Amino acid sequence: MSINQETENTFQPSPGHTTISENAKSEALKEIEKAQSFTDIVWTQFKEHRAAVFGAYTIIAFILIALLAPVLEWATGINSETQNVFNRYKPPFSRITANQDAKESAIQSFIQKNPEEALSLQNQLIEKNIVQPIRPEDALYDWVNLQSDVALSALSKLNTQKTKELQSMVHSFESFHLFGTDELGRDVFMRLVYGTRVSISVGILVALVSAIIGLIIGSIAGYYGGVIDTLLMRVTDSLLSLPTIPVLVVVAAIDLKKVLGGLVNICQSLFGQIGAQTAQGLVDSIFSGGKESIYKLIFILCLFSWMTVARLVRGSILSLREREFILASKTLGATDFTIIIRHMFPNVIAPLLVSVTLGVGDSILSEAALSYLGLGIQPPTPSWGNMLFNAQELIYQAPFLAILPGILIFLIVVSFNFLGDGLQDAIDPKTVKR
C-alpha cells in the first residue's frame, strides 16, 4: 500500500460519524427554517426592548394594586375615608394612637350592641380592681383609656365571650401610616391605592372608547371616501383645532344634573310616564354613590380623544382599499361590512394597539390636569389629580402629599409610553431584524 493511500484511509471519517454530522446539520437547518407565528415574532421583538418590558411589568403591578385595593384595606385595617383631624399632616412611617373621643365612641357602640355583656364586664372590672371609676357605668370607659398592653392584659382576667372583639377594638386604636396622613388625617397610602383604581380605570376606559369611536369613523371615511370622507374629516379637523385644556375646562363646568334633567323631560314627552321613570332611574344611578364626577370626566375625555385615532385608521384604510385581496373580495360579492370587519380591521389592529397604549397615558394626564384644576374627580373620591390639588397649598408644610401622587403619575404615564414604543417596534413590518 502506498503512502498516499494510507493517508487517505487515515483521514476518511467513519460511516457513523458522517451520519451523526448530517443529522445534526439537518436538525439545525430545520430549526432555522421553522416558520414563527406572528405572536412569537412580536414577543421576541418586544422582549428586546428593555424599557417596554419594564413598562409592562410596572403597569401590571399598578393594575394588581388597583384590583386588590379592598384586600389591602382589610390587611392594613385602615379605611381610606376615616378622618382624624387631630393627626393631620403626619410624616411617612408614623404610628398614631387614637384619641380619647375615638376610644369612647367605640366603647359606646359596643355597649349599645351588647348591653348585657357590657354590664357584666363593668362589674368584673370593678370587682377585680382593674379600674376605679367615679360611677360604675364609667368602668368600661376607664378601661379603654388604659394603655394598650395594660388593657389587653386586663382582658385575660375577665370572663367574657367578647374577648376577640374587644382585643380587635384595642388593636384598632393604634395604626401605622406608611405614607403619613393628609389634611383631614386620612391615610395617604390607602388613598393612593384607591386613587390608582380611579386614575387607571379612567385612563384605560377613555382610551378604549376613543379607539372604538376612532376605528368606526376612520374606517367609514377611509373606505367610502368622497363626500362622507370630506364631511367626517372636516368634523375631525375642527375638533383637533380646538385648544384642548380650555375646552375641557368649559365642558367640565357644565352642570350634568340640568342636562340629564332635560333628558328626562324629553323622554316624558316622547314615551309618557314610563319613559320618564326609566330616564329618571338612569339619572339616579349615575348620581348615586358620588360617582357623577367620574362619569362626567370620562364623557368629556372620550368626546375629545378619538380624533387622532380616526385619522390614523383612515390613513391605513386608504392604503388597504386598493389592495388585491380587497378587490378580490369585492369581485366575489363580499359586502362592505364584511370587507371592513374581516379584511381591513385585522390590518389596522397593530397601529391601533399602539395608539391605545399611548392614549392611556394621555388620558391619565388629562384626568390629573382637570382634577388638579378642581374640575375632574371630586372629593371624597380619591384620584392622583385631586390629591395633587388638595396638596398645592401645603407644598412646604407637607411636601410628601404632592410628591407621592406626582411620582405615581410620572411612573404610569412613562410606563404606558414605553409599552407603546415597544409594541410599535415589535409590530412594525419594516423592522430590520425580521
C-alpha positions, 0 to 999 in steps of 0.5 A: 500500500502506498503512502498516499493511500494510507493517508487517505484511509487515515483521514476518511471519517467513519460511516457513523460519524458522517451520519451523526454530522448530517443529522445534526446539520439537518436538525439545525437547518430545520430549526432555522427554517421553522416558520414563527407565528406572528405572536412569537415574532412580536414577543421576541421583538418586544422582549428586546426592548428593555424599557417596554418590558419594564413598562409592562411589568410596572403597569401590571403591578399598578393594575394588581394594586388597583384590583386588590385595593379592598384586600389591602384595606382589610390587611392594613385595617385602615379605611381610606375615608376615616378622618382624624383631624387631630393627626393631620399632616403626619410624616411617612412611617408614623404610628398614631394612637387614637384619641380619647373621643375615638376610644369612647365612641367605640366603647359606646357602640359596643355597649349599645350592641351588647348591653348585657355583656357590657354590664357584666364586664363593668362589674368584673372590672370593678370587682377585680380592681382593674379600674376605679371609676367615679360611677360604675357605668364609667368602668368600661370607659376607664378601661379603654383609656388604659394603655394598650398592653395594660388593657389587653392584659386586663382582658385575660382576667375577665370572663367574657365571650367578647374577648376577640372583639374587644382585643380587635377594638384595642388593636384598632386604636393604634395604626401605622401610616406608611405614607403619613396622613393628609389634611383631614388625617386620612391615610395617604397610602390607602388613598393612593391605592384607591386613587390608582383604581380611579386614575387607571380605570379612567385612563384605560376606559377613555382610551378604549372608547376613543379607539372604538369611536376612532376605528368606526369613523376612520374606517367609514371615511377611509373606505367610502371616501368622497363626500362622507370622507370630506364631511367626517374629516372636516368634523375631525379637523375642527375638533383637533383645532380646538385648544384642548385644556380650555375646552375641557375646562368649559365642558367640565363646568357644565352642570350634568344634573340640568342636562340629564334633567332635560333628558328626562323631560324629553323622554316624558314627552316622547314615551309618557310616564314610563319613559320618564321613570326609566330616564329618571332611574338612569339619572339616579344611578349615575348620581348615586354613590358620588360617582357623577364626577367620574362619569362626567370626566370620562364623557368629556375625555372620550368626546375629545380623544378619538380624533387622532385615532380616526385619522390614523385608521383612515390613513391605513384604510386608504392604503388597504382599499386598493389592495388585491385581496380587497378587490378580490373580495369585492369581485366575489360579492363580499359586502362592505361590512364584511370587507371592513370587519374581516379584511381591513380591521385585522390590518389596522389592529397593530397601529391601533394597539399602539395608539391605545397604549399611548392614549392611556397615558394621555388620558391619565394626564388629562384626568390629573390636569382637570382634577388638579384644576378642581374640575375632574374627580371630586372629593371624597373620591380619591384620584392622583389629580385631586390629591395633587390639588388638595396638596398645592397649598401645603407644598412646604408644610407637607411636601410628601402629599404632592410628591407621592401622587406626582411620582405615581403619575410620572411612573404610569404615564412613562410606563404606558409610553414605553409599552407603546414604543415597544409594541410599535417596534415589535409590530412594525413590518419594516423592522430590520431584524425580521 
